């Protein structure tokens, strides 16, 4: 009597968030050529948007699944755990470990990480759409940065506090704004220098301080960190926390925007500082950029662009509230 081996069951494909629809089609062709038996495709971006890598590894992957991803460390880590994973590069599809790529460091909070969370991203606020970059390339870069930050902490729930340090330098009729964002952990991880951004702006003199603060808050919201307790340390030698004594329509618009941005935070505090390691390092970097002409670190007129969008939004709301609701539903 001959032994007949049972056919291997079809596996479910778990599609990582960074995998494009085009790459899914590539993998389907690849799987057909290899004779892989596949059941269905589950898209993390649809079922668990923002799910950190540790939760993907613990809760979604097992002996019945195949992961497809464009994240090299996640791919190697899945393989190291005995799971099946395929890395989808620009040209290649690899089922073996990639050379020179380290594994993901596992961060587990036994109180929080035993089950799939109801949500992994903060709710989108009314103002979020105004803050998105203009080009697909910039948006892709922003999404990559968001994932890198969430991946380091293995989710927002492992973050303790977001600290944004902000200052500016004046040159001629313009200013150079700098913001550095550091995030601390509640799980014993070393604090992460998460982001730094510099933008050259043409702002009314009386609006420079509030405009700089607006930019810092906008960056935190762009990174989807506004559900974490946030402290903005602003350089008191540059930024005056007092409003102009005279009623100024320009300043009022910036102040209104500040209030809208502030309303998107779960917990926000703005603290003036005149000295300290972080603000002094930021001042030093701003001075360095002021004399460095050949640099791609400086963006142009981000604050003015965002304020322009806000002004148009206010005008739309004033003229046609129903049109504003329709516009928001489209987004």
Number of C-alpha atoms within 10 A of each C-alpha: 3 4 5 6 6 6 7 9 10 14 19 19 21 20 22 21 19 18 19 14 10 8 20 17 11 15 17 13 12 13 13 11 9 9 9 13 14 17 13 12 15 17 15 18 14 10 10 19 14 20 24 21 26 22 21 19 17 14 13 16 20 17 10 16 21 22 27 26 24 20 17 20 20 26 27 24 22 24 18 12 11 10 18 22 24 23 24 23 14 8 8 10 17 14 16 13 18 13 8 8 13 12 15 18 15 14 19 15 13 7 7 11 18 12 10 15 12 7 12 16 18 17 12 12 14 12 18 15 13 17 19 17 16 10 9 9 10 12 14 13 13 16 16 14 15 18 21 14 22 24 21 23 28 25 21 22 19 22 24 16 19 24 22 26 27 31 27 26 16 16 10 6 10 16 21 23 29 23 27 23 22 16 22 19 17 14 14 10 13 12 17 16 13 19 17 16 16 23 19 21 23 16 18 13 12 14 20 23 26 21 25 27 26 22 26 26 23 24 21 23 23 19 19 19 24 26 21 21 17 23 18 23 23 26 23 17 12 16 20 15 15 8 15 12 6 7 9 12 9 12 21 15 17 22 18 12 21 18 12 16 22 18 15 21 20 13 14 18 12 15 13 16 18 12 12 8 7 18 22 16 13 21 18 12 13 21 14 11 17 15 8 9 9 8 8 7 11 17 14 14 17 18 21 16 15 18 20 13 14 20 15 11 15 16 13 15 14 10 11 11 13 10 12 17 11 10 11 11 8 7 6
